[in-house]
Structure formats: C-alpha cells, structure tokens
Amino acid sequence: MKIICVGRNYAAHAAELNNPVPEIPLLFLKPDTAQLLDGYPLFYPTFTKDLQYEVEVLLKICKNGKHITPEFASDYYNQVSVGIDFTARDVQKECKEKGHPWEIAKAWNHSAAIGRFIPLEEAKNEAGAIDFSLTKNQETVQQGITSDMITSFDDLIVYISKYFMLLRGDIIFTGTPKGVGPVQIGDRLEGFIGKQSLLSCSIK
C-alpha cells in the first residue's frame, strides 16, 4: 500500500502559503509507516516547532491499473474518507529554501491521519460534490468542497496512473483547502465529510 499526495490542489490554499498554482498536479509520496488510523494519538515530533494540520478528502483505490484513460477513471475508486496531512512547516520551509525534497517535513512516521472510509455516493451532497471540514477543540478551522479542486478526482487518477501503477488499497490525499494552521500538545482534531465524523486524533 502506498499513499499518494497532491499538493496545491486548491487555489486559495496555494495563495495563503504564497505558492504559485501548479500547471500540472504536484505529487509526493508517503510510506505506509506514515499511517495514523482513526482514534490513535499523534505524538508531537521532536524535530519541529511548527506542526500544522491539512485536512483532505481521501480516495481508496479499488482495482489495479496503470495508464488509465478518462472514461474509465471513476471505476478505480468507490470509497472516500477524510484525512490529515500533518506537516512540519518549519522543516518544509528550510527544505524549500535549500531546493531539497521535503519528505522529511511530510512523510515521517504517523504523518498521514486516515479516517474511516465510506461509499463515495454516501459522501456526496445534492450537487454531487463532497463537503468536508476539520475541527480543533470543537471549533471549525478548515472547510472545503471538492468542486473547488483544481484537478478533479478522475483527472488525478488519469495523471497519477501515468507514473505510478495504482494498486487496490492505495490511498490518494487529494489536496487541502485554505485554513491550514498549527497544533499543540493537548489539541483534539476531528475530521468530517458533511456532518459525519470519520476521523479523530489527539496531539500528545
């Protein structure tokens, strides 16, 4: 199982971090050791002083495929969830300034919180999009809707499968909306699709 992440897939988030909007999807990977399942705590890493949350909609791949064409892209996922791409923002900033890859800021142990998966159709609103949000200590800190994505689910499947064979059980983090921010020890995060809570995580 691999975790494929999409960066800057919401224009407002790219703007809040003073990043340009990419012309093609910006991809990076997290290893399977990055998984943090629903209900488990995250222990604040010792190598950062600026740990931040990024809530995202997750796709679970349901069949193997590569070089997938647009007309078949939707056949490759049928479950979604919400997740948190935990980021050591100070480490990422330093890596970017040096022109280095930034996996050490995003792909460390338990940096990918993964909620419970539900059927795709159950997650959609009346317009066919997915509303999602994150609360910190019961206050909403991030809200998004997938219709605001720069690259859609199907287009991501097509693009990613040009470079990586997708295997059943792989997870795609599809990008975060604006509103990313810091967490501290003692905080409790909860992720929602619509009004359904699918992820909870305490920072220790």
C-alpha positions as CSV (number, residue, x, y, z in Angstrom):
1,M,0.0,0.0,0.0
2,K,1.2,3.5,-0.9
3,I,0.0,6.9,0.0
4,I,0.0,9.4,-2.9
5,C,-0.5,13.1,-2.0
6,V,-1.5,16.0,-4.2
7,G,-0.1,19.5,-3.3
8,R,-1.7,22.8,-4.0
9,N,-4.9,21.4,-5.5
10,Y,-7.0,24.3,-4.1
11,A,-6.0,27.8,-5.3
12,A,-6.9,29.6,-2.1
13,H,-4.5,27.3,-0.1
14,A,-1.7,27.9,-2.6
15,A,-2.3,31.6,-2.1
16,E,-2.2,31.5,1.7
17,L,1.2,30.0,1.6
18,N,2.4,32.3,-1.1
19,N,2.9,29.4,-3.5
20,P,2.1,29.5,-7.3
21,V,-0.7,27.3,-8.5
22,P,0.9,24.4,-10.4
23,E,0.1,23.9,-14.1
24,I,0.1,20.1,-13.5
25,P,-0.6,18.2,-10.3
26,L,2.1,18.4,-7.7
27,L,2.7,14.8,-6.3
28,F,4.6,13.4,-3.4
29,L,4.5,10.1,-1.6
30,K,4.2,8.9,2.0
31,P,5.4,5.5,3.1
32,D,3.0,3.0,4.7
33,T,4.7,3.8,8.0
34,A,3.1,7.3,7.8
35,Q,-0.4,5.8,8.5
36,L,-2.2,7.0,11.6
37,L,-5.6,5.4,11.9
38,D,-8.8,6.9,13.3
39,G,-8.7,7.3,17.1
40,Y,-5.0,6.9,17.6
41,P,-3.0,9.8,19.1
42,L,-0.2,11.7,17.3
43,F,2.9,12.3,19.4
44,Y,4.3,15.8,18.6
45,P,7.6,15.2,16.7
46,T,10.7,16.4,18.4
47,F,12.2,17.8,15.2
48,T,9.7,20.6,14.6
49,K,8.4,23.6,16.4
50,D,5.6,24.3,13.9
51,L,3.4,21.2,13.3
52,Q,0.4,22.0,11.1
53,Y,-2.8,20.3,10.0
54,E,-4.0,20.0,6.4
55,V,-7.4,18.3,6.1
56,E,-8.1,16.5,2.8
57,V,-10.5,14.1,1.1
58,L,-9.1,10.7,0.6
59,L,-9.7,8.2,-2.2
60,K,-9.2,4.5,-1.8
61,I,-8.2,2.6,-4.9
62,C,-10.4,-0.4,-5.5
63,K,-8.7,-2.1,-8.5
64,N,-5.2,-2.3,-10.1
65,G,-4.4,-0.1,-13.1
66,K,-1.9,2.0,-15.0
67,H,-2.2,4.4,-17.9
68,I,-5.9,4.8,-17.1
69,T,-8.0,6.7,-19.6
70,P,-10.5,9.4,-18.6
71,E,-13.6,7.3,-19.5
72,F,-12.6,4.6,-17.0
73,A,-11.1,6.7,-14.2
74,S,-14.1,6.6,-12.0
75,D,-14.0,2.8,-11.9
76,Y,-10.8,2.8,-9.8
77,Y,-12.3,4.3,-6.6
78,N,-15.5,3.9,-4.8
79,Q,-14.8,4.8,-1.2
80,V,-13.7,8.1,0.3
81,S,-12.7,9.4,3.7
82,V,-11.1,12.4,5.3
83,G,-7.5,12.6,6.4
84,I,-4.9,15.0,7.8
85,D,-1.6,15.6,6.1
86,F,0.5,16.6,9.1
87,T,3.3,18.9,8.1
88,A,6.4,20.1,9.9
89,R,6.1,23.6,8.3
90,D,9.4,24.9,9.6
91,V,11.2,21.9,8.3
92,Q,9.4,22.2,4.9
93,K,10.3,25.9,4.7
94,E,14.0,25.1,5.3
95,C,13.9,22.3,2.7
96,K,12.3,24.6,0.1
97,E,14.8,27.3,0.7
98,K,17.7,24.9,0.0
99,G,16.0,23.4,-3.0
100,H,15.7,20.0,-1.3
101,P,12.9,17.5,-1.4
102,W,10.6,17.9,1.6
103,E,9.6,14.3,2.5
104,I,11.2,14.8,6.0
105,A,8.6,17.5,6.6
106,K,5.6,15.5,5.4
107,A,6.4,11.7,5.2
108,W,7.6,10.9,8.7
109,N,6.0,8.2,11.0
110,H,2.3,8.7,11.5
111,S,2.1,11.9,9.5
112,A,-0.9,10.7,7.5
113,A,-4.0,10.5,9.6
114,I,-6.6,8.3,7.8
115,G,-10.3,8.3,8.7
116,R,-12.9,5.6,8.2
117,F,-13.9,5.1,4.6
118,I,-17.5,5.3,3.4
119,P,-19.1,4.7,0.0
120,L,-18.5,7.6,-2.5
121,E,-22.2,8.1,-3.2
122,E,-22.9,8.4,0.5
123,A,-20.4,11.2,0.8
124,K,-21.8,13.4,-2.0
125,N,-24.0,16.4,-1.4
126,E,-27.1,17.2,-3.6
127,A,-24.8,18.8,-6.2
128,G,-22.6,15.8,-6.4
129,A,-19.6,17.3,-4.6
130,I,-18.2,16.5,-1.2
131,D,-18.2,18.9,1.7
132,F,-15.5,18.3,4.3
133,S,-14.1,20.1,7.4
134,L,-11.8,19.9,10.3
135,T,-12.4,21.0,13.9
136,K,-9.8,21.7,16.5
137,N,-11.0,21.5,20.1
138,Q,-14.6,21.6,18.7
139,E,-14.1,24.8,16.6
140,T,-14.1,24.6,12.8
141,V,-10.7,25.5,11.4
142,Q,-10.9,24.3,7.8
143,Q,-13.8,23.8,5.4
144,G,-13.7,22.7,1.8
145,I,-15.8,21.4,-1.1
146,T,-14.3,19.2,-3.8
147,S,-15.9,21.3,-6.6
148,D,-13.2,23.9,-5.8
149,M,-10.4,21.4,-6.6
150,I,-8.1,22.5,-9.5
151,T,-7.7,18.9,-10.6
152,S,-10.7,16.6,-10.2
153,F,-10.7,13.0,-8.8
154,D,-10.9,11.5,-12.3
155,D,-8.2,13.7,-13.7
156,L,-6.0,12.8,-10.8
157,I,-6.4,9.1,-11.4
158,V,-5.5,9.6,-15.1
159,Y,-2.4,11.7,-14.3
160,I,-1.1,9.6,-11.4
161,S,-1.5,6.3,-13.2
162,K,0.8,7.6,-16.0
163,Y,3.7,7.4,-13.5
164,F,2.6,5.0,-10.7
165,M,0.7,1.8,-11.1
166,L,-2.3,2.1,-8.8
167,L,-2.9,-1.0,-6.6
168,R,-6.0,-1.9,-4.7
169,G,-5.8,-0.4,-1.3
170,D,-3.6,2.6,-2.3
171,I,-4.8,5.9,-0.8
172,I,-4.8,9.3,-2.5
173,F,-4.7,12.5,-0.5
174,T,-6.4,14.9,-2.9
175,G,-5.3,18.3,-1.5
176,T,-6.2,20.7,1.2
177,P,-8.3,23.9,1.2
178,K,-7.3,27.2,2.8
179,G,-7.1,27.5,6.6
180,V,-4.1,25.3,7.5
181,G,-2.7,26.0,10.9
182,P,-0.7,24.9,13.9
183,V,-1.5,22.3,16.6
184,Q,-0.2,22.0,20.1
185,I,0.1,19.2,22.6
186,G,-3.4,18.7,24.1
187,D,-5.3,19.6,20.9
188,R,-8.0,17.3,19.6
189,L,-8.8,17.2,15.9
190,E,-11.9,15.8,14.3
191,G,-12.5,15.4,10.5
192,F,-15.9,15.4,8.8
193,I,-17.5,14.6,5.5
194,G,-20.7,16.5,5.6
195,K,-21.9,16.1,9.2
196,Q,-20.4,12.7,9.6
197,S,-17.4,12.4,11.8
198,L,-14.8,10.0,10.2
199,L,-11.6,10.9,12.0
200,S,-10.5,11.9,15.5
201,C,-6.9,12.4,16.7
202,S,-5.4,13.9,19.8
203,I,-2.0,15.5,19.9
204,K,0.2,14.2,22.7
